[in-house]
């Protein structure tokens, strides 16, 4: 149990890492963000599942975590107009709200979705839009309940 608790703490830390990419311009007044639900595992890609390997540049930023393979379960790109919330459903168990708060800040909220219950807020954080546009990555993760030692990650990056 100590290992599982330590593992949860390690991957539940929100962190920012630079991608080293230079963003391009977008339409005036609209922030474009990419939200991804990723799966970290030591196993190979399961046959018959529509999973894509995580982009190698992004994957490199997760090298400090313990898993050998990272697969993107779902990826959504959305424009987020100022003072507007975009609700993105990444799976039947996970959703993300992206809110351009104005004044150069964005709020990212991760929800756990459960049948018959209202969405449960798992993590919420505000950060400067300039950091995302400069190539930083926001990530939040936890262990899976389906398979011991696997993890999920919600990853948000600028798509500009």
N, C-alpha and C positions, 0 to 999 in steps of 0.2 A: 504494500500500500504506500510506503514511503516513496518508492520510485514513481508511481503514478502521480502522486501529489507533486513531486518535484517536476515531473514532466509537464503537468498542467501549468505550474507556475512559470516554467521556462517559456512555453509557447503562448501563454496568455498575456505576455508583456507586449504592450504596443510599442512598436519601434519604427523609426524612420531610417531609411538608407538611401543613399544617392544612386541613381541609375546611370548617371553620366550622359543622359540624352538631352538634346536641346529641343524644346518644344517649338512648334510652328504656330502661326497666328490662327485665330478662330474668328467666328462672327462676333461682332461687337456686342458686349454685354452678356454673352453666354459662355459659361464655363462648361468644358467637356471633360467628363471623368469616366474612367473604366473601372467597374467593380467586377471582381472575379471570385468565385468560390473554388478553392483548390484543395486537393487531397494529398497529404504527405504520407508516403508509405515506403517500406523496404521491398515490397513485392513488385513484380512486373505488372504491366497494364493488363487488366482482366480481359479475356477475349469477349467480343460481342458488346462491349460498352463503348459509348461514344465519348471517349475522353481524349483530350489533346495534351501532349506534353507541354509543361510550362515553358514559355520563351526562355532560351538559355541566358540572356542578359538578366532577366528578372530572377531566374532560378539561381544564378550566382549570388544574388543578394541574400538568399536563404541558406547559404552554405554552412552557416554557423548552427543551424538546426540539424538534427540527427538523421533525417530521412534521406534515402538514396534517390527516390523518385518523387516528382511533384506533377500531378495531373490536374488540368483545369476541367472542372465539372461543368461550369457555366461561366460565360463572360458577357457582360452587358456594357455597352457604351451609351452614355446619355448626356445630352445637353442639359444644363441646370441654369435656367434664367435666374437673375438676382431676386432674392427674397422668395424663392419658390422651392418646394420640396419635390424631389423625384423619388418614388418608391420603386425599388427594383427587387423582384423576387428571384433569388438565385437557386433555390431548390424548394421542395415541399417542406423543408425544415428551417430555411434561412432566407431572410430578406434584409435589405439595406436601404436606409433613407439617406439621401444626399441633399443637403440644404445649403444654398449659397446665402449666407447671412448678410451679405453686403459688407462694405468697408473692408474688403480683402480677406474675409474668413469664410471657411466652409465647415459645416458640421456633418460628421459621419456617424450614423447610428446603426448598429447591428441588432437584429431581432431574431429570436427563436420562434418559429411558427409551430403551433401545436393544434391538432384537430380538436374542435370544440372549445377552444380557449382563445382569449385575446392574445395577440403577439406579446412576447415577453422581451423587454429591452435588455440586451446582454451587455452592450458597451456603447458609449457615446463619447465623442471627443470633437472639439473644435480645433482647427489649425489654420495657419495662413495659407491662402491659395497660392501665393508666390512659391512656397516650399514645394507644393505638388508640381507647379509649372516648371520649377527648376530641376525636376527629375526625382524628387523624393517619393518614397513608397510608404503608404500607411498599411499596416497589417495587424490582424488580430486573429488568434487561433485558439483551439482547444482540442482535447482528445475526442476520438470518435467513440460511440457506444457500441458500434457494430463489430469492431475488430481491435483487439488489444494492440497497442503500440502504433496505431495509425492516428493521424490528426487531420483536422480541417483548418483552412486558413481563409479569411476574407481579406482580399488585397484590393486597395484602391489606389489608382495612379491617375495622373493627368493623361488625357488622350489628345493633347494638342501638339 
